[in-house]
Amino acid sequence: MIRAVLFVALALVVGAPAVAQDVEWTPAALASGVLPDYSFAGYRWGEEPVPTPGATVVRATDHGVVPDDGRDDTAALRAAVAEAGRVEGWAVVELPAGKVELRNLLFIERDSLVLRGAGSGDGGTVLSIPVPMREMDQPPVLADLDAYLVANDKTVPTGEFFSPYSWTGGVIWTRAPKAAPVPEPLAAVVGGVRGAHTVTVDDASAIRAGDVLRFAWVNRAGPDSPLLQHLYGMATGLDGDRLWESPDAPLVTQEVTVASVDGDAVTVREPLLHDLRPEWSAVLAPEPRLRDVGIEGIRIVFPDVPYPGHHQEAGYNAIYLTDLRHGWVRDVAFVNADSGILSDRVANVTLAGITVEGRDAHYGVHLGDVERVLLTDFETTTWAHHPVSFNTGARQSVITGGRVVSPQLDRHRGANHTNLYDDLDAVEPSDELRLFTHGGAGYWGPAHGVGVTFWNVRLTVERPEAFAAPVHLGGVRDSSRAHVVGLTANVPVEIDYPGAVVEGTNRPGLGVRSLYAHQLHRRLARR
């Protein structure tokens, strides 16, 4: 295992000449082509802007919402969403300016629907949620999770059971209206190569251009599986029994869109996450998901109550995105939330213009079991256990163009891989540095799989005099083949990241400010 340790004192390296402040440089990682292609993240693979569709408008005020009256507007909001569900084509549920009160869950369960307020800033829409989810209706998934936590004795040090709201649920919740059975495989995989776009199957007669398929990787060979070595880039030293205890359950999945079929060769839009081999993989039809759902122009405010502690959350969760393909959240602010955005089972969603503020929290923005999600143009200023998180199962997703105060760039254990932290300002007001610290239980194995990159992260320590030089940036015990490129700081730093390739620390003049934007521009220029 390579141990990447780099000592830097501002722009000076011992035994090497100083680098001029205005010299633009190109990282070797970019020139060599070893980095994955992250450019497929976001709505419509980043190829189209998030739309403002012409649509039938359903005004919440026509269904009984009265802003600023201090009354519960839940029934009126549900009625407006139900009315939008009967509209043909695009529908917009329009919220008025002023304060609207929501005291129970609001589900979005249809395609081509936008929940739109008058803006998240002054004079816009404030969605006030005065009670936590534990005082609201409990859908079956939360009851099932609660039972699982009890059955598995998942407790915090005080002996209390984990809260089911720690990573699940939100007051605004997207979901497919009916659970779907696990699909039968459409074909057997013959082969495919990580990063390529062509898959060979045994019989492609049931596959058509435009189909959305799901590849699944299963590990039936235990802890010494070649699949695990491929996922993590490590021949030995893999811990985490979740990686092999369920040999028939997918360890990793990838949703892809078929571009063309030629004989038994299937070309897909998205680059393959990993090699495909018959003993590892299956091709499945996907589960039903919503499409083209947007949430925008809202300031979501919870009461300023004390944070109860890690995994003891009461359920002040704002938005839970599930069962969604090609959607967005934009111009939304979260105040005093336990978690601003939680997400699972979504693909190609753009989160833009997001702010997280207020008291301590669990998650600011959580990218859970998701793929190709893009978080951009954002700011988190609250202290959170995980202000931004590539969580268990996240893949091919990008967090770029934002500002994180009290930063922790979380890679939550559990086969998260091929994710990018990009073009970020990280501001640390305290005397504690958590930049590379991550969450997740040890039974999920290493911190992350292959393909994780940190690109152009700019760290500012507000009290540099509190740190002895060089400042240690650690917090990673086990990982694989990460890249840390162009990290700069206002203090001398030491990067201790096992398995990582570290390049250009505290070296000014990085020629490509955003790797995501660079890759997207190059790909679109070739079309």
C-alpha positions as CSV (number, residue, x, y, z in Angstrom):
1,M,0.0,0.0,0.0
2,I,1.4,3.4,-1.0
3,R,1.4,5.9,1.8
4,A,1.2,9.4,0.4
5,V,2.7,11.9,2.8
6,L,3.7,15.3,1.6
7,F,5.2,18.1,3.7
8,V,4.7,21.5,2.3
9,A,5.5,24.9,3.8
10,L,3.4,27.3,1.7
11,A,4.9,27.2,-1.8
12,L,8.3,25.9,-0.7
13,V,9.4,22.3,-0.9
14,V,12.7,21.4,0.9
15,G,15.4,20.9,-1.7
16,A,13.3,22.3,-4.6
17,P,13.1,25.8,-6.0
18,A,10.1,28.0,-5.1
19,V,7.3,27.9,-7.6
20,A,6.4,31.3,-9.1
21,Q,3.0,32.5,-8.1
22,D,1.8,33.1,-11.6
23,V,3.0,29.9,-13.3
24,E,0.1,27.9,-14.6
25,W,0.6,24.1,-14.3
26,T,-1.1,21.0,-15.5
27,P,-1.3,18.0,-13.1
28,A,0.3,14.8,-14.3
29,A,-3.0,13.0,-13.3
30,L,-4.9,15.1,-16.0
31,A,-2.3,14.6,-18.7
32,S,-1.9,10.8,-18.1
33,G,-5.7,10.1,-18.4
34,V,-5.8,8.1,-15.2
35,L,-8.8,10.0,-13.8
36,P,-12.4,8.8,-14.3
37,D,-14.8,10.8,-16.4
38,Y,-17.0,12.5,-13.9
39,S,-18.8,14.7,-16.5
40,F,-22.0,12.6,-16.7
41,A,-23.2,14.0,-13.3
42,G,-26.3,16.2,-13.2
43,Y,-29.6,16.6,-14.9
44,R,-29.7,15.1,-18.4
45,W,-26.0,14.1,-17.9
46,G,-25.0,17.8,-17.8
47,E,-26.0,18.2,-21.4
48,E,-29.1,20.3,-20.8
49,P,-29.7,23.1,-18.3
50,V,-32.2,22.5,-15.5
51,P,-35.5,23.6,-17.2
52,T,-38.1,26.1,-16.4
53,P,-40.9,24.3,-18.1
54,G,-44.0,25.8,-19.5
55,A,-46.6,24.1,-17.5
56,T,-50.1,24.1,-16.0
57,V,-49.9,26.1,-12.8
58,V,-51.8,24.9,-9.7
59,R,-51.8,27.6,-7.1
60,A,-51.7,26.5,-3.5
61,T,-53.7,29.5,-2.5
62,D,-56.6,28.2,-4.6
63,H,-56.6,25.2,-2.4
64,G,-56.7,27.0,0.9
65,V,-53.1,28.0,1.6
66,V,-53.1,31.4,3.4
67,P,-49.6,32.7,4.0
68,D,-48.6,34.3,7.3
69,D,-51.8,33.3,9.1
70,G,-50.1,30.9,11.5
71,R,-52.3,28.0,10.6
72,D,-51.4,24.5,9.4
73,D,-51.4,24.4,5.6
74,T,-50.7,20.7,5.2
75,A,-54.2,19.7,4.0
76,A,-54.2,22.6,1.5
77,L,-50.7,21.7,0.2
78,R,-51.6,18.1,-0.2
79,A,-54.8,19.1,-2.1
80,A,-52.7,21.2,-4.5
81,V,-50.3,18.4,-5.1
82,A,-53.1,16.0,-5.7
83,E,-54.7,18.4,-8.2
84,A,-51.3,18.6,-10.0
85,G,-51.3,14.9,-10.2
86,R,-54.4,15.0,-12.4
87,V,-52.8,17.4,-14.9
88,E,-51.6,16.1,-18.3
89,G,-48.0,17.0,-19.0
90,W,-45.9,19.3,-16.8
91,A,-47.5,20.8,-13.7
92,V,-46.2,23.4,-11.3
93,V,-47.5,23.6,-7.7
94,E,-47.0,27.3,-7.0
95,L,-46.4,28.4,-3.4
96,P,-47.1,32.0,-2.4
97,A,-44.6,34.5,-0.9
98,G,-44.8,34.6,2.9
99,K,-44.8,32.0,5.5
100,V,-46.5,28.7,4.8
101,E,-46.8,26.1,7.6
102,L,-46.4,22.3,7.1
103,R,-47.0,19.9,10.0
104,N,-47.1,16.5,8.1
105,L,-45.4,14.7,5.3
106,L,-45.8,15.9,1.7
107,F,-45.2,13.2,-0.9
108,I,-44.4,13.9,-4.6
109,E,-45.3,10.8,-6.5
110,R,-45.7,11.7,-10.2
111,D,-43.4,12.7,-13.1
112,S,-43.0,16.2,-14.5
113,L,-44.0,18.1,-11.4
114,V,-42.3,21.2,-9.9
115,L,-42.9,22.4,-6.4
116,R,-42.1,26.1,-6.8
117,G,-41.9,28.9,-4.3
118,A,-41.3,32.6,-4.7
119,G,-37.6,32.3,-3.9
120,S,-35.4,31.4,-0.9
121,G,-34.4,35.0,-0.2
122,D,-36.1,38.0,1.3
123,G,-39.6,38.4,0.1
124,G,-39.8,34.7,-1.0
125,T,-41.5,31.6,0.3
126,V,-40.8,30.4,3.8
127,L,-41.9,26.9,4.5
128,S,-42.1,26.7,8.3
129,I,-42.0,23.1,9.8
130,P,-42.6,23.5,13.5
131,V,-42.7,19.8,14.5
132,P,-40.3,16.9,13.8
133,M,-41.1,13.8,11.8
134,R,-41.5,11.7,14.9
135,E,-44.7,13.6,15.5
136,M,-45.9,13.0,11.9
137,D,-47.5,10.1,10.1
138,Q,-45.0,7.2,9.9
139,P,-44.7,5.5,6.5
140,P,-43.9,1.8,6.5
141,V,-40.3,2.3,5.5
142,L,-39.6,4.2,8.8
143,A,-41.4,1.6,10.9
144,D,-39.4,-1.2,9.2
145,L,-36.1,0.7,9.8
146,D,-37.0,1.2,13.4
147,A,-37.6,-2.5,13.8
148,Y,-34.3,-3.3,12.1
149,L,-32.4,-0.9,14.5
150,V,-33.9,-2.6,17.5
151,A,-33.4,-6.1,16.2
152,N,-29.8,-5.4,15.5
153,D,-29.2,-3.6,18.8
154,K,-28.1,-0.4,17.1
155,T,-27.5,1.9,20.0
156,V,-25.5,5.0,20.9
157,P,-23.2,5.0,23.9
158,T,-26.1,6.0,26.2
159,G,-27.9,2.8,25.4
160,E,-30.6,4.4,23.3
161,F,-31.5,3.0,19.9
162,F,-30.5,4.9,16.8
163,S,-33.1,7.2,15.4
164,P,-34.7,6.0,12.2
165,Y,-34.5,9.6,11.0
166,S,-30.7,9.8,11.1
167,W,-30.4,9.1,7.4
168,T,-33.9,8.4,6.2
169,G,-37.0,10.5,5.5
170,G,-37.9,14.1,4.9
171,V,-41.0,16.3,5.3
172,I,-40.9,16.8,1.5
173,W,-40.4,13.3,0.0
174,T,-40.2,12.0,-3.6
175,R,-41.1,8.4,-4.1
176,A,-42.5,6.0,-6.6
177,P,-46.1,5.4,-5.8
178,K,-45.8,1.6,-5.7
179,A,-43.0,-0.7,-4.7
180,A,-41.8,-2.8,-7.6
181,P,-40.6,-6.4,-7.6
182,V,-36.9,-7.1,-8.2
183,P,-36.7,-7.3,-12.0
184,E,-35.6,-10.4,-13.8
185,P,-32.3,-10.2,-15.8
186,L,-32.8,-9.3,-19.4
187,A,-29.5,-10.9,-20.5
188,A,-26.3,-12.4,-19.1
189,V,-23.1,-10.3,-19.2
190,V,-20.2,-11.5,-21.3
191,G,-17.9,-8.6,-20.7
192,G,-17.2,-4.9,-20.4
193,V,-14.3,-2.7,-19.3
194,R,-14.3,0.0,-16.6
195,G,-14.7,3.5,-18.2
196,A,-15.9,2.1,-21.6
197,H,-19.3,2.4,-23.1
198,T,-19.8,-1.0,-24.7
199,V,-21.1,-4.1,-23.0
200,T,-21.3,-7.6,-24.6
201,V,-24.2,-9.8,-23.5
202,D,-25.2,-13.3,-24.5
203,D,-28.5,-12.3,-26.1
204,A,-29.5,-8.6,-26.7
205,S,-32.8,-9.4,-28.4
206,A,-34.8,-8.0,-25.6
207,I,-32.8,-4.7,-25.3
208,R,-33.7,-1.6,-27.3
209,A,-32.1,1.9,-27.7
210,G,-33.5,4.2,-25.1
211,D,-34.0,1.4,-22.5
212,V,-32.8,2.1,-19.0
213,L,-31.0,-0.9,-17.6
214,R,-29.3,-1.7,-14.3
215,F,-26.0,-3.6,-14.0
216,A,-25.5,-5.4,-10.7
217,W,-22.2,-6.6,-9.3
218,V,-22.4,-9.5,-6.8
219,N,-19.6,-11.0,-4.7
220,R,-19.9,-14.7,-4.3
221,A,-16.2,-15.3,-3.6
222,G,-15.9,-14.1,0.0
223,P,-13.3,-11.7,1.4
224,D,-10.6,-12.6,-1.1
225,S,-12.8,-12.0,-4.1
226,P,-11.3,-10.7,-7.3
227,L,-14.3,-8.4,-7.5
228,L,-13.4,-6.7,-4.2
229,Q,-9.8,-6.3,-5.3
230,H,-11.1,-4.7,-8.5
231,L,-13.5,-2.4,-6.6
232,Y,-11.0,-1.2,-4.1
233,G,-7.7,-1.6,-6.0
234,M,-6.3,-3.6,-3.0
235,A,-5.0,-7.1,-3.2
236,T,-5.0,-7.7,0.6
237,G,-6.1,-6.0,3.8
238,L,-9.8,-5.7,3.1
239,D,-12.0,-5.5,6.2
240,G,-15.7,-5.3,6.3
241,D,-18.0,-8.3,6.4
242,R,-20.8,-6.4,4.7
243,L,-18.8,-6.8,1.5
244,W,-19.2,-10.5,1.4
245,E,-21.9,-11.6,3.9
246,S,-24.8,-11.5,1.3
247,P,-23.4,-13.3,-1.8
248,D,-26.7,-12.9,-3.8
249,A,-27.3,-9.3,-3.0
250,P,-25.8,-6.6,-5.3
251,L,-22.8,-5.0,-3.8
252,V,-22.8,-2.3,-6.4
253,T,-25.3,-1.3,-9.1
254,Q,-25.2,1.1,-12.0
255,E,-28.2,2.5,-14.0
256,V,-27.4,3.1,-17.7
257,T,-29.3,4.3,-20.8
258,V,-28.9,2.2,-23.9
259,A,-27.6,4.3,-26.9
260,S,-27.6,1.5,-29.5
261,V,-27.6,-2.2,-30.0
262,D,-25.5,-4.0,-32.6
263,G,-25.8,-7.7,-32.4
264,D,-24.9,-8.6,-28.9
265,A,-22.9,-5.4,-28.3
266,V,-24.8,-2.9,-26.3
267,T,-23.5,0.7,-26.2
268,V,-24.6,2.8,-23.2
269,R,-24.4,6.6,-22.6
270,E,-22.6,6.4,-19.3
271,P,-19.1,5.1,-18.7
272,L,-19.0,1.7,-17.0
273,L,-18.2,1.9,-13.3
274,H,-16.3,-1.3,-13.2
275,D,-15.3,-4.3,-15.4
276,L,-18.2,-6.6,-16.2
277,R,-17.5,-10.4,-16.0
278,P,-20.0,-13.2,-16.1
279,E,-19.2,-14.3,-12.6
280,W,-19.7,-10.8,-11.2
281,S,-22.5,-9.3,-13.1
282,A,-26.1,-9.3,-14.3
283,V,-28.1,-7.0,-16.6
284,L,-31.5,-6.1,-15.1
285,A,-34.4,-3.9,-16.1
286,P,-34.6,-1.0,-13.7
287,E,-37.2,-0.3,-11.0
288,P,-39.8,2.4,-11.8
289,R,-38.6,5.9,-11.0
290,L,-40.0,9.3,-11.2
291,R,-38.7,11.7,-13.9
292,D,-38.4,15.5,-14.1
293,V,-39.3,16.4,-10.6
294,G,-38.1,19.8,-9.3
295,I,-38.2,21.6,-6.0
296,E,-37.2,25.2,-6.1
297,G,-37.5,28.7,-4.7
298,I,-38.2,27.9,-1.0
299,R,-36.6,28.6,2.4
300,I,-37.3,25.7,4.7
301,V,-37.2,26.6,8.4
302,F,-37.3,24.4,11.5
303,P,-37.4,25.7,15.1
304,D,-34.1,26.5,16.7
305,V,-34.0,23.6,19.1
306,P,-30.9,22.0,20.6
307,Y,-29.4,19.3,18.4
308,P,-30.0,16.0,20.4
309,G,-26.8,14.3,19.2
310,H,-25.5,11.9,16.6
311,H,-28.0,9.2,15.6
312,Q,-30.5,10.7,18.1
313,E,-32.2,13.0,15.6
314,A,-35.9,13.8,16.1
315,G,-36.6,14.1,12.4
316,Y,-36.2,17.7,11.4
317,N,-35.3,16.6,7.9
318,A,-36.3,18.8,5.0
319,I,-36.1,16.9,1.7
320,Y,-35.8,13.2,1.0
321,L,-35.2,12.3,-2.6
322,T,-35.9,8.7,-3.6
323,D,-36.9,6.8,-6.7
324,L,-36.0,9.8,-9.0
325,R,-34.2,10.0,-12.3
326,H,-33.4,13.4,-13.9
327,G,-34.7,15.9,-11.4
328,W,-33.5,18.9,-9.4
329,V,-33.5,21.0,-6.3
330,R,-32.5,24.6,-6.8
331,D,-32.6,27.9,-4.9
332,V,-33.5,26.2,-1.6
333,A,-32.3,27.2,1.8
334,F,-32.3,25.0,4.9
335,V,-32.4,26.5,8.4
336,N,-32.0,24.5,11.6
337,A,-32.5,21.1,9.9
338,D,-31.2,17.8,11.3
339,S,-30.5,17.1,7.6
340,G,-31.2,19.4,4.7
341,I,-31.2,16.9,1.8
342,L,-31.1,13.1,2.2
343,S,-31.1,10.9,-0.9
344,D,-31.3,7.3,-2.0
345,R,-32.0,5.5,-5.3
346,V,-31.7,8.6,-7.5
347,A,-29.7,9.2,-10.6
348,N,-28.8,12.4,-12.6
349,V,-30.2,14.9,-10.2
350,T,-28.8,18.4,-10.0
351,L,-28.7,20.3,-6.6
352,A,-27.9,24.0,-7.2
353,G,-28.2,27.2,-5.3
354,I,-28.4,25.3,-2.0
355,T,-27.6,26.9,1.4
356,V,-27.5,25.2,4.8
357,E,-27.4,27.3,8.0
358,G,-28.5,27.4,11.6
359,R,-27.8,25.1,14.5
360,D,-25.7,21.9,14.6
361,A,-26.9,19.1,12.4
362,H,-26.2,15.5,11.1
363,Y,-26.1,16.0,7.3
364,G,-26.1,19.2,5.3
365,V,-26.4,17.5,1.9
366,H,-26.3,13.7,1.9
367,L,-25.7,11.8,-1.4
368,G,-26.6,8.3,-0.4
369,D,-27.3,5.3,-2.7
370,V,-27.1,7.6,-5.7
371,E,-25.3,7.9,-9.0
372,R,-24.3,10.8,-11.1
373,V,-25.7,13.4,-8.8
374,L,-24.3,17.0,-9.1
375,L,-24.2,19.4,-6.1
376,T,-23.0,22.8,-7.3
377,D,-23.2,26.5,-6.3
378,F,-23.8,25.9,-2.6
379,E,-22.8,27.0,0.8
380,T,-23.0,25.2,4.2
381,T,-22.3,27.3,7.2
382,T,-23.7,25.2,10.0
383,W,-21.6,22.7,12.0
384,A,-22.6,19.2,10.9
385,H,-21.3,15.8,11.4
386,H,-21.2,15.5,7.7
387,P,-21.9,18.9,6.0
388,V,-21.4,17.3,2.5
389,S,-21.3,13.6,2.1
390,F,-20.7,10.9,-0.5
391,N,-22.5,8.3,1.6
392,T,-22.8,4.5,1.5
393,G,-23.2,3.5,-2.2
394,A,-22.6,6.9,-3.8
395,R,-21.0,6.6,-7.2
396,Q,-20.0,8.8,-10.2
397,S,-21.2,11.9,-8.3
398,V,-19.8,15.4,-8.1
399,I,-19.7,18.1,-5.4
400,T,-18.3,21.3,-7.0
401,G,-18.3,25.1,-6.8
402,G,-19.2,25.6,-3.2
403,R,-18.2,26.8,0.2
404,V,-18.1,24.6,3.3
405,V,-17.6,26.1,6.7
406,S,-16.4,23.6,9.4
407,P,-15.5,21.3,6.6
408,Q,-15.6,17.5,6.5
409,L,-15.5,16.1,3.0
410,D,-17.2,12.9,3.9
411,R,-16.7,9.5,2.1
412,H,-19.0,7.3,4.1
413,R,-17.8,3.7,4.1
414,G,-19.8,1.3,1.9
415,A,-18.7,0.9,-1.7
416,N,-18.8,4.6,-2.5
417,H,-16.4,5.3,-5.3
418,T,-15.7,7.3,-8.5
419,N,-16.8,10.5,-6.8
420,L,-15.3,14.0,-7.1
421,Y,-14.8,16.9,-4.7
422,D,-14.0,19.8,-6.9
423,D,-13.3,23.5,-6.8
424,L,-14.2,24.1,-3.2
425,D,-13.6,26.6,-0.5
426,A,-13.2,25.0,2.9
427,V,-13.2,27.4,5.8
428,E,-12.3,26.1,9.3
429,P,-13.2,28.6,12.1
430,S,-12.2,26.2,15.0
431,D,-9.0,24.6,16.1
432,E,-10.2,21.2,14.8
433,L,-9.4,20.0,11.3
434,R,-11.8,17.3,9.9
435,L,-11.2,17.9,6.2
436,F,-10.5,14.2,5.3
437,T,-12.2,12.6,8.2
438,H,-15.1,10.3,7.2
439,G,-18.0,8.4,8.7
440,G,-19.4,4.9,8.4
441,A,-19.1,1.7,10.3
442,G,-16.1,-0.6,10.0
443,Y,-18.2,-3.5,8.8
444,W,-18.6,-1.6,5.5
445,G,-14.9,-1.9,4.7
446,P,-12.5,0.8,3.5
447,A,-13.3,4.4,3.4
448,H,-14.0,4.3,-0.3
449,G,-13.3,2.4,-3.5
450,V,-11.3,3.5,-6.5
451,G,-11.8,6.7,-8.4
452,V,-12.2,9.3,-5.6
453,T,-10.7,12.6,-6.4
454,F,-10.2,15.9,-4.5
455,W,-9.4,18.7,-7.0
456,N,-8.6,22.3,-6.2
457,V,-9.7,22.4,-2.6
458,R,-8.8,25.7,-1.0
459,L,-8.5,25.4,2.8
460,T,-8.6,28.5,5.0
461,V,-7.8,28.2,8.7
462,E,-9.2,31.2,10.5
463,R,-6.8,30.9,13.5
464,P,-3.5,29.7,12.0
465,E,-1.7,30.6,15.1
466,A,-3.5,27.8,16.9
467,F,-1.7,25.1,14.9
468,A,1.8,23.9,15.0
469,A,3.5,23.6,11.6
470,P,3.0,21.6,9.6
471,V,-0.8,21.1,10.0
472,H,-1.7,17.5,9.8
473,L,-4.5,16.5,7.4
474,G,-5.3,12.9,8.2
475,G,-8.4,11.0,9.3
476,V,-8.2,8.2,6.7
477,R,-7.2,4.7,7.9
478,D,-7.8,2.7,4.8
479,S,-8.7,3.7,1.2
480,S,-7.7,3.0,-2.3
481,R,-6.3,4.9,-5.2
482,A,-7.6,8.4,-4.4
483,H,-6.1,11.5,-6.0
484,V,-5.6,14.8,-4.1
485,V,-4.7,17.4,-6.7
486,G,-4.0,21.1,-6.1
487,L,-5.0,21.4,-2.4
488,T,-3.9,24.8,-1.2
489,A,-4.0,26.3,2.3
490,N,-3.1,29.4,4.3
491,V,-0.9,27.3,6.6
492,P,1.8,24.7,6.0
493,V,0.1,21.3,5.7
494,E,1.0,17.6,5.8
495,I,-1.3,15.3,3.9
496,D,-1.5,11.8,5.2
497,Y,-3.9,9.8,3.0
498,P,-3.1,6.0,2.6
499,G,-3.2,4.8,-1.0
500,A,-3.6,8.3,-2.5
501,V,-1.6,10.0,-5.1
502,V,-1.0,13.6,-3.9
503,E,0.0,16.3,-6.4
504,G,0.6,20.0,-6.3
505,T,-0.2,20.7,-2.7
506,N,0.1,24.5,-1.9
507,R,1.2,25.0,-5.5
508,P,-0.6,28.0,-7.0
509,G,-1.7,28.3,-10.6
510,L,-3.6,25.1,-11.2
511,G,-4.6,25.5,-14.9
512,V,-7.9,23.6,-14.6
513,R,-9.9,25.2,-11.8
514,S,-12.8,22.7,-12.1
515,L,-12.2,19.2,-13.3
516,Y,-15.9,18.6,-13.7
517,A,-16.3,21.6,-15.9
518,H,-13.2,20.8,-17.9
519,Q,-14.3,17.2,-18.6
520,L,-17.9,18.3,-19.4
521,H,-16.7,21.0,-21.9
522,R,-14.4,18.5,-23.6
523,R,-17.1,15.9,-23.9
524,L,-19.7,18.3,-25.3
525,A,-17.3,19.7,-27.7
526,R,-16.8,16.2,-29.2
527,R,-20.5,15.6,-29.8
